Amino acid sequence: MKQKIIYAIFTLISVISYGQVQLSMKSDKTDYNGKEVVNLTIVLELNGNNLEQKSKIMLPDLSKFNMIGSGSFNQIVNDSDTNTAIDQYITRIALEPKQKGKVRIGSVLVNVNNKIYKTEPFDIFIKDIEKKPIANLANDVYLNMEIEDREVYQDQPTIAVLRVYSKNIDNLRRVKNIRLPQQENLNVHAVSLKRSEIDPSGYANMASQVLAVFMVFPNESGYVEVPSVSASVNTFSTKSKIASNKVRLNVKKLPEGSPQSFKNAVGNFKVDIYCPTKEKIEAKKPVNVTVKVSGEGNLADMNLPKIEESPDYEIFAPKITSRLNPGLTGMKGEILAKYILIPKKAGELIVKTEAFAFFNPVEKEYVNLGQEKLGLTAFSHDQVLEARSTVEKVNEYTNTFLETVDSPVLKTTSFKVKEKSKFNWNVLFVNITILIGLFIAYILFKYWQKKQTIIKEKPTPKPLGSVAETEKEIRESLKTDISDYFAYLENLKIAGDYPKFFETFDEMDAEVRNQYFQSSKEDFKVFLERQNGSSVAESYQELLQKVQIEKYSPITSEDSINDLLKDIVKLYSLISK
């Protein structure tokens, strides 16, 4: 008997040491009013090296709520009592209640080492809620803004991803007119507005799609709330507006001890100053000086170092140009400040920039670059003339001679266009008369040619044929040469005239639909499905949606227009065969 007890004790100890699994779910409170959000926290703890999670966490039925947002992260917690490391997987879900009264939240399931663990269900109480119109639900479509890194320094960027969720995949294509958040205490720059592929098995058995990726630069410390991203959902009968969740950022204040020259530059930068011209600089004449700031960070929003004023020269406000692209830690590229500088006297002069410093969030330290200097030498007008070569002097002397000296062989007045004191109306009337005569002669010739063609035709009438043949002949006579439209769209794309690009596309689409006697786009889609199959009709519908997305997109890139033009040429070439 004692041996059995000892064996049972050792077995129990081995099971406990082998691993422990704890799964729990709780809400932030039990009673809510109608406007409050229900926050659920799911915690999975794995204490043991041989524990393997075989499945994702399976949520209960949440059909009585609207899911506003969700997020998850994992961490390792050290247990001081047992001196072991515990893996924690934490998931938070924000829900909006649809009905009042007592609502039961079911169990959460997870499979660890082929064993099912679950939580106990519990009840929450919802007070009276404000009923929203069904149209505001936008056919069960909602947006979710995801920001993984929510703890950043002031003016340090964080990446935000906008996703759309719906149980019906067709609803994802109806989301349009995306408007990124705008607020005074943060700056937002788009990274990509190109939609991703649709994931049919997304979160909670709903299809999902990435609509936009953008960078958020908070410009003040403390808790900063990123406002919602809005969009519209166009259905056959209504047009609804939807909004994403709000995200709260913990913006850390920059460390103390910043240099006096530091303003708001966060990242890693370099400053250069140079004179692009290679010619000699002449006093009291303008010269171009460029200040270039390159690197990666909040380039688009930071204060650029200016050129300091000096009694040796006069300086004017710069022209700012930039070449920026999204990077891993901010906007990457360079910004050029092009100044016009006029030296006031001849001699050596030093052009200085303001002292510039920035904070490097990777190294967590300030970097003071100080001032950048550019040495210039200004010459007087006589010195510039003396420095010219013999050929330049001969050319200048010849030009001066031709402009000022009246030669008996070649008069200088012959190089100038004489201005006439009055307009010769007789010449205008004669030219107009000649043009009218030529036009009348051309009309008479075309009339005679048409008459001769009619005489040569056979008197026997052509058979009428069937209705389909007659329709085909009329369509051939109305057939549009869309290759001209393709060439014109290509020219508009190269020129960057995107509004004219979309206007020309609409005109081409109308011409092609008239060719097939279809007045509306919906009728034309039905016609394509009947004549060319459902795949062509679906491609036509998707192309129209792509055109609308690019047309109303706040930022239109050359690559997206190029891809759109390829789709237009491919589809309309197939339709107009």
Secondary structure, DSSP 8 states (H G I E B T S, - for coil): -HHHHHHHHHHHHHHHHH-EEEEEEEES-SEE-TT--EEEEEEEEEESTT--B-S--B----TTEEEEEEEEEEEEEEETTTTEEEEEEEEEEEEEESS-EEEEE---EEEETTEEEE---EEEEE-------GGGGTTTEEEEEEES--EEETT--EEEEEEEEESSHHHHTTEEEEE---BTTEEEEEEE------BTT-GGG-EEEEEEEEEEEE-S-EEEEE---EEEEE-SS-EEEEE---EEEEEE---S---TTEEEEEEEEEEEEE----S-EETTS-EEEEEEEEEEESTTTS----B--BTTEEE---EEEEEEEE-SSSEEEEEEEEEEEEESSSEEEEEEB--EEEEETTTTEEEEEE--EEEEEEE-HHHHHHTS-HHHHHHHHHHHHHHH---SSS-GGGGS----SS--HHHHHHHHHHHHHHHHHHHHHHHHHHHHHHHHS-SS------HHHHHHHHHHHT---HHHHHHHHHHHHHHT-HHHHHHHHHHHHHHHHHHTT--SHHHHHHHHHHHT-HHHHHHHHHHHHHHHHHHT-SS--HHHHHHHHHHHHHHHHHHT-
